[in-house]
């Protein structure tokens, strides 16, 4: 495939989730979760090419029957970013936006904010939002990111962006003097990314990082290899599915979104 000037949206997907096996085929509002995500992305950015990089024929079959473009990738690839890199060898996009298969409520603003960060020169970009409760902050399924001040390439400080210093499942930064208070710099990392093709090409050649292995967070491989990740701050949260207990909140949010669309 020829390289394109618009970013390609690529969704890595596999059935082998440890915390919620086969969740992408679990029915949500009457259809598999993966199709809820596919339809939402098609509505959000209809002018951007959309691909699904999947590890199993069973997932591929569901998506193909619904009319989506699918690339089969090695089911044993160690991370979603490795799966994206394999897919982009076929797609040939200059920029890739990685949407999560288990987040069917991503907004157009999320995707376009990532695209803007890539256009500003970021090799890799992601988004974060402020935590709203201490309970969320302490949840190991909600990844935290600590940021440096928002300066890039000689530009002034930007309160809406920052360079990632570290990602963790632990509650960081630790508020030493007020341990029962949410720290003012507590950011929830939203699990979607933008990549320039060069970084995506390099990623599979880097050995798994020691911190990546400990935290089970593939983005740490990028930091451990001395590359930067630019983080944009958004007020708009996403609703993902890490475990089965997350489904009621997702279904409630999807129902509310449907009511809002009918009212406009």
C-alpha positions as CSV (number, residue, x, y, z in Angstrom):
1,X,0.0,0.0,0.0
2,X,1.2,3.6,-0.7
3,X,2.1,6.0,2.0
4,X,-0.7,8.5,2.8
5,X,-0.7,12.1,4.1
6,X,-3.6,11.5,6.5
7,X,-2.9,9.4,9.6
8,X,-4.1,5.8,9.4
9,X,-6.1,4.6,12.4
10,X,-5.0,1.1,13.3
11,X,-6.6,-0.9,16.1
12,X,-4.6,-3.8,17.5
13,X,-6.8,-6.6,18.7
14,X,-6.4,-10.0,20.2
15,X,-8.6,-12.4,22.2
16,X,-6.0,-13.4,24.8
17,X,-6.6,-10.7,27.4
18,X,-5.5,-12.1,30.8
19,X,-7.9,-10.0,32.9
20,X,-11.0,-10.5,30.7
21,X,-10.4,-13.3,28.1
22,X,-12.3,-12.9,24.8
23,X,-13.7,-9.5,25.9
24,X,-13.7,-8.1,22.3
25,X,-16.4,-10.6,21.3
26,X,-18.4,-10.0,24.5
27,X,-21.9,-8.6,23.5
28,X,-22.4,-4.9,24.4
29,X,-25.8,-3.5,23.4
30,X,-26.4,-6.5,21.2
31,X,-23.1,-6.7,19.3
32,X,-19.5,-7.7,20.0
33,X,-17.5,-5.0,21.7
34,X,-15.0,-4.8,18.8
35,X,-17.8,-3.8,16.5
36,X,-19.0,-1.1,18.9
37,X,-15.4,0.3,18.7
38,X,-15.3,0.0,14.9
39,X,-18.6,1.8,14.3
40,X,-17.6,4.6,16.6
41,X,-14.3,5.2,14.9
42,X,-15.9,5.2,11.5
43,X,-18.3,7.9,12.7
44,X,-15.6,9.9,14.4
45,X,-13.1,10.3,11.6
46,X,-14.8,9.0,8.4
47,X,-12.1,10.6,6.2
48,X,-9.2,8.7,7.8
49,X,-8.3,5.2,6.7
50,X,-9.2,2.6,9.4
51,X,-7.6,-0.9,9.8
52,X,-7.8,-3.6,12.4
53,X,-4.5,-5.5,13.1
54,X,-5.8,-8.7,14.7
55,X,-4.2,-11.9,16.0
56,X,-6.9,-14.4,15.4
57,X,-9.0,-15.4,12.4
58,X,-12.1,-15.5,14.6
59,X,-11.8,-11.7,15.2
60,X,-10.9,-11.0,11.6
61,X,-14.1,-12.8,10.4
62,X,-16.4,-10.7,12.6
63,X,-14.8,-7.5,11.4
64,X,-14.7,-8.5,7.7
65,X,-18.4,-9.5,7.7
66,X,-19.2,-6.0,9.0
67,X,-17.2,-4.4,6.2
68,X,-14.0,-3.4,7.9
69,X,-10.4,-3.8,6.6
70,X,-8.4,-6.4,8.5
71,X,-4.7,-7.3,8.6
72,X,-3.9,-10.7,10.3
73,X,-0.7,-10.4,12.4
74,X,1.3,-12.9,14.4
75,X,-0.9,-13.8,17.5
76,X,2.3,-14.2,19.6
77,X,3.5,-10.6,19.2
78,X,4.3,-9.2,22.7
79,X,2.4,-5.9,22.6
80,X,-0.1,-3.8,20.7
81,X,2.7,-1.5,19.5
82,X,4.5,-4.5,18.0
83,X,1.3,-5.5,16.3
84,X,0.9,-1.9,14.9
85,X,4.5,-2.0,13.6
86,X,3.8,-5.2,11.8
87,X,0.6,-3.9,10.3
88,X,2.2,-0.6,9.1
89,X,4.8,-2.6,7.1
90,X,1.8,-3.4,4.8
91,X,-0.1,-0.1,5.2
92,X,2.8,2.2,4.7
93,X,1.4,5.2,6.6
94,X,3.6,8.1,7.5
95,X,1.7,8.5,10.8
96,X,-0.4,6.0,12.7
97,X,-3.0,6.6,15.4
98,X,-3.5,3.7,17.7
99,X,-7.0,3.4,19.1
100,X,-7.8,0.8,21.7
101,X,-10.2,-2.0,20.7
102,X,-11.9,-2.0,24.1
103,X,-12.7,1.8,24.1
104,X,-15.8,2.3,22.0
105,X,-16.4,5.9,23.1
106,X,-13.3,7.7,21.8
107,X,-14.2,11.1,20.5
108,X,-13.1,12.8,17.3
109,X,-11.4,15.4,19.6
110,X,-9.1,12.7,21.0
111,X,-8.0,11.5,17.6
112,X,-7.4,15.0,16.2
113,X,-5.5,16.1,19.3
114,X,-3.1,13.2,18.7
115,X,-2.8,14.2,15.1
116,X,-2.0,17.8,16.0
117,X,0.8,16.6,18.3
118,X,2.3,14.5,15.6
119,X,2.1,17.5,13.2
120,X,4.1,19.5,15.7
121,X,7.0,17.1,15.4
122,X,6.4,14.5,18.1
123,X,7.7,11.0,17.2
124,X,5.2,9.5,19.6
125,X,2.2,11.1,21.4
126,X,-0.5,10.1,23.8
127,X,-3.2,11.7,25.9
128,X,-3.9,12.0,29.6
129,X,-6.7,13.5,31.8
130,X,-6.7,14.6,35.4
131,X,-7.8,12.1,38.0
132,X,-11.0,13.0,39.8
133,X,-10.9,10.8,42.8
134,X,-8.4,9.1,45.1
135,X,-10.0,5.7,44.4
136,X,-9.3,6.0,40.7
137,X,-5.8,7.2,41.4
138,X,-5.1,4.1,43.5
139,X,-6.5,1.6,40.9
140,X,-3.6,-0.3,39.3
141,X,-5.8,-0.8,36.1
142,X,-5.7,3.0,35.6
143,X,-2.2,3.9,34.5
144,X,-0.6,7.1,35.8
145,X,1.8,9.4,33.9
146,X,4.2,12.0,35.4
147,X,5.0,14.9,33.2
148,X,7.8,17.4,32.7
149,X,6.9,21.0,31.9
150,X,5.4,21.6,28.5
151,X,8.3,22.8,26.5
152,X,9.3,21.5,23.1
153,X,11.8,22.6,20.5
154,X,12.3,26.1,21.8
155,X,8.6,26.9,22.2
156,X,7.3,28.4,25.4
157,X,5.6,26.4,28.1
158,X,2.3,24.9,27.1
159,X,-0.1,24.0,29.9
160,X,-1.9,21.5,27.7
161,X,1.2,19.4,26.8
162,X,4.1,17.8,28.6
163,X,6.9,15.3,28.1
164,X,6.3,12.0,29.8
165,X,8.8,11.2,32.5
166,X,7.3,7.9,33.6
167,X,4.2,5.7,33.4
168,X,3.2,3.5,36.3
169,X,0.3,1.4,37.7
170,X,1.4,2.7,41.1
171,X,-0.1,6.0,42.4
172,X,2.5,8.5,41.3
173,X,3.4,11.2,42.1
174,X,3.3,10.3,45.8
175,X,1.9,13.2,47.9
176,X,4.1,12.8,50.9
177,X,2.5,15.4,53.2
178,X,-1.1,14.5,52.3
179,X,-1.4,10.8,51.7
180,X,-5.2,10.9,51.7
181,X,-5.5,13.8,49.2
182,X,-5.3,13.5,45.4
183,X,-2.1,15.1,44.2
184,X,-2.5,18.2,42.1
185,X,-0.3,16.7,39.3
186,X,-2.1,13.3,39.1
187,X,-2.7,12.4,35.5
188,X,-4.6,9.3,34.2
189,X,-3.0,8.0,31.0
190,X,-5.5,7.3,28.3
191,X,-4.4,4.3,26.3
192,X,-4.2,5.7,22.8
193,X,-1.2,6.8,20.9
194,X,0.1,8.5,17.8
195,X,3.3,7.4,16.1
196,X,5.6,8.7,13.3
197,X,6.4,5.8,11.1
198,X,10.2,6.0,11.9
199,X,9.6,5.3,15.6
200,X,7.1,2.6,14.9
201,X,9.7,0.9,12.6
202,X,12.3,1.0,15.3
203,X,10.2,-0.2,18.2
204,X,10.2,-4.0,17.5
205,X,14.0,-4.0,17.2
206,X,14.4,-2.7,20.8
207,X,14.7,-5.4,23.5
208,X,11.9,-5.5,26.0
209,X,12.7,-3.1,28.8
210,X,13.2,-4.0,32.4
211,X,10.6,-1.5,33.5
212,X,8.3,-2.6,30.7
213,X,8.5,-6.2,32.0
214,X,7.8,-5.1,35.6
215,X,4.9,-2.7,35.0
216,X,3.5,-4.5,31.9
217,X,3.5,-1.2,30.1
218,X,4.9,-1.2,26.5
219,X,5.3,2.6,26.3
220,X,8.1,2.3,28.9
221,X,10.2,0.6,26.2
222,X,10.2,3.9,24.3
223,X,11.4,5.9,27.4
224,X,14.0,3.2,28.3
225,X,15.5,3.6,24.8
226,X,15.9,7.4,25.2
227,X,13.0,8.6,23.0
228,X,10.4,11.1,24.0
229,X,6.6,10.7,24.3
230,X,4.6,14.0,24.1
231,X,1.5,14.0,26.2
232,X,-1.5,16.1,25.5
233,X,-4.0,16.9,28.3
234,X,-7.7,16.5,27.6
235,X,-10.8,17.1,29.7
236,X,-12.7,14.4,27.9
237,X,-12.4,11.0,29.6
238,X,-12.8,7.6,27.8
239,X,-14.5,4.5,29.1
240,X,-12.6,1.3,28.5
241,X,-13.0,-2.3,29.5
242,X,-10.2,-3.8,31.5
243,X,-12.3,-6.3,33.5
244,X,-15.8,-7.6,33.3
245,X,-16.8,-5.2,36.2
246,X,-16.2,-2.3,33.8
247,X,-19.1,-3.3,31.5
248,X,-21.9,-1.6,33.5
249,X,-20.2,1.8,33.4
250,X,-19.5,1.4,29.7
251,X,-23.1,0.4,28.8
252,X,-24.4,3.3,30.9
253,X,-22.1,5.8,29.1
254,X,-23.0,4.4,25.7
255,X,-26.7,4.7,26.5
256,X,-26.2,8.3,27.6
257,X,-24.3,9.0,24.4
258,X,-27.1,7.6,22.3
259,X,-29.7,9.8,24.1
260,X,-27.5,12.9,23.5
261,X,-27.2,12.1,19.8
262,X,-31.0,11.7,19.5
263,X,-31.5,15.0,21.2
264,X,-29.3,16.9,18.8
